[in-house]
Amino acid sequence: MRRSVKYRLLFLLSAIVVYCAGFQWLPETIEGDRALELTLVVAAGYFVLLPMLYAYCIIYVGQQAWWKMLIVLSLSSLMARFSFPAELASYFEFIAWLRYPIIAVLLIIELVLVVSIVKALWQARSLKGDPRLHIIDKYPIDEEKKRSLALVLASEPASWYYAIPWFSRHHSQNLAHLNLFSAKRWHWCLLIVTTLSASVFTYMLIANWSELLAVVISSIVAYSLVVVTANYRVSRYFSVYVQEQKLVLNNAMWGFLAVKLDEIESAEFGTWTKAQRVSEENEAAEMLCFGRGTTANIKLSFKQPQTYFGAGGQLPEQITQLYLVVDSAKELQCRLQALLDQQPLVLEAEELLNRVS
């Protein structure tokens, strides 16, 4: 497990512990023995400890934007509104009062973004391949907010594109197969059973309170079967391929990388253990590796930093090297090297066409 993933899990577990402790231990009123002291300790956890952990684990280690600090601060304010003693909870009533103008402003911003993104998706409707690749081309790295929202919207057609074999019948040929659990049939069946069980459990849990709400929520959970199937098919059939002079790597459905062939410096065949897959600048940071296994067999080096879109595109990372664990490493290395050798000729042909036009 990579260092950034470990720190994300550390923050998630810390947040669960701190918020659960607040709801469990905080008294209903501040009048009581040591009630004020306990409230101050929990408040320090909400507004000091968790923001500091978020700043280090998510923003510093995960290399995310600083504006995302608003997420943990808003969440802590919401938790304080419902868990603090009544005398102090009233000070967080501004969350309730401000929600309407905030929602109105956000809706206007989101509407503008959605219109522009839907327009971009509509323009890309006739293009072939993964819809997420067209979003990356449409929105550069300096438009992170638009790109993040666009990737969320594009994940829906992308899920259907990969889940239904007829939609992806003209997909680019796979060059190799990453060693992923999600590519195994038993893993797919397990996720299907888990999703259906979660849907039934959700219905039984809510039905006594509201049957209509139970049907809606359980249906949403069951709808995840599309994503589960897409996750299996993209891992099994489309994990490594080339499209429009780009090498596309799908680390299941939740993470992907698309890099231009002329930006790949080298593709090496060999063996690299976990201890060897470390950053030259920071020995504590393990380099990104696609595929499960203790030893990687392909190493890709890039001429300039490339963006890896983790968590469905919501946690982008800049990488300069990438390790792969594939089934036919030597064959993949030969194919990539042949493509890389063709790039100077392609660039010369494009330059010649530009001059003629």
Disulfide bonds with the S-S distance in Angstrom:
none
